[in-house]
Structures are given as C-alpha cells and as structure tokens.
C-alpha cells in the first residue's frame, strides 16, 4: 500500500522520481524501490515523506484517508506501531504468537497495577 500511495501522491503533484529523490537526498532507485514495494523507508524517512506531501504517516501506510484526523477507534500506524511492524514483519508465525502473548501479559500486569 505504501508504494501505491507514494506513487499516487508524487504523480498527483507532477513530481518526477528524480526530483523527489533529490529533495529527500536519496537515490532515484530508492524511490523506485519504495514505489514498487521492493523496500520500505525507515521511520525517520517515512516521517519526512509524510511532511513532504503534508499527509499523515498512517495515510501513507494505507490506514487513513487524506486529512483524516478523526479518532474512530481504528488501528493506526503511529511511530511505535510502525517501528514494531518493522521489527516483527519477518518473524515466523510461531514467534508472532509468542510476541502477542507477551503483549497481552504486559497489558494484564498494567491493569493489575492500575496504570
């Protein structure tokens, strides 16, 4: 989804890959890889891209409409969620389940402590 959104924003604004790459100080093939889904930018670069196009990070990731600032309870990719996704996307299903169990444990502990 990210690559599609990036390509769409760039084309809507009539910005070439070369110009966009120059503005972000990255190689043109990096932009091409992002758009084709071959690579994902790191969190810092994702924020820079969002600022460049004046959109939210969760919009770039496909989780919101442009300008959607409402909190409707849907999951959004804030900084923590995006970082967690980046660190866990290559885990096996078994390890993902273990991580989910750990998160549930921490949530229960927090609730017990009244925080």
JOLIN-V949917 format. One record per residue. N is the residue number from 0. RES is the residue in one small letter. PSI is psi in whole degrees, -180 to 180 (* if undefined). D_FIRST is the distance of its C-alpha to the first C-alpha in Angstrom with 2 decimals. Layout:
BEGIN
n:res:psi:d_first
N:RES:PSI:D_FIRST
N:RES:PSI:D_FIRST
END
This chain:
BEGIN
n:res:psi:d_first
0:x:-40:0.00
1:x:-49:3.80
2:x:-40:5.54
3:x:-44:5.24
4:x:-42:6.20
5:x:-48:8.59
6:x:-43:10.05
7:x:-48:10.58
8:x:-44:12.29
9:x:-44:14.26
10:x:-39:15.45
11:x:-34:16.38
12:x:5:18.51
13:x:47:19.86
14:x:128:19.26
15:x:161:19.49
16:x:-39:17.71
17:x:-45:21.21
18:x:-42:21.88
19:x:-45:18.68
20:x:-43:19.44
21:x:-45:23.01
22:x:-35:22.27
23:x:-3:20.27
24:x:49:22.84
25:x:168:20.68
26:x:150:21.11
27:x:-37:19.56
28:x:-23:18.43
29:x:-45:16.46
30:x:-44:14.41
31:x:-44:14.18
32:x:-39:13.09
33:x:-48:10.25
34:x:-31:9.10
35:x:0:9.89
36:x:10:8.31
37:x:-26:11.94
38:x:161:12.04
39:x:142:10.71
40:x:157:12.94
41:x:174:15.43
42:x:-43:15.82
43:x:-45:18.33
44:x:-37:16.36
45:x:-42:13.33
46:x:-41:16.05
47:x:-40:17.57
48:x:-44:14.54
49:x:-44:14.27
50:x:-41:18.04
51:x:-44:18.02
52:x:1:16.10
53:x:48:17.73
54:x:168:14.73
55:x:152:14.09
56:x:-42:12.09
57:x:-25:10.73
58:x:-46:9.59
59:x:-34:7.65
60:x:1:6.03
61:x:13:5.64
62:x:3:9.17
63:x:158:11.44
64:x:158:12.65
65:x:133:14.03
66:x:5:17.30
67:x:103:17.01
68:x:12:19.44
69:x:150:20.75
70:x:98:20.97
71:x:14:20.77
72:x:-8:20.67
73:x:154:17.03
74:x:133:15.50
75:x:158:13.88
76:x:84:12.82
77:x:-176:16.03
78:x:-45:17.38
79:x:-47:18.93
80:x:-42:16.12
81:x:-42:13.77
82:x:-43:16.84
83:x:-42:17.64
84:x:-46:14.29
85:x:-35:14.78
86:x:-21:18.31
87:x:-7:17.91
88:x:-22:15.00
89:x:6:17.58
90:x:153:20.29
91:x:163:22.00
92:x:-39:21.85
93:x:-45:25.39
94:x:-32:24.64
95:x:-42:21.72
96:x:-40:24.31
97:x:-43:26.82
98:x:-41:24.59
99:x:-42:23.96
100:x:-40:27.74
101:x:-43:28.41
102:x:-42:26.25
103:x:-39:28.16
104:x:-48:31.38
105:x:-39:30.74
106:x:-44:29.92
107:x:-42:33.19
108:x:-42:35.13
109:x:-42:33.92
110:x:-39:34.93
111:x:-36:38.31
112:x:-8:38.85
113:x:30:38.12
114:x:*:35.46
END
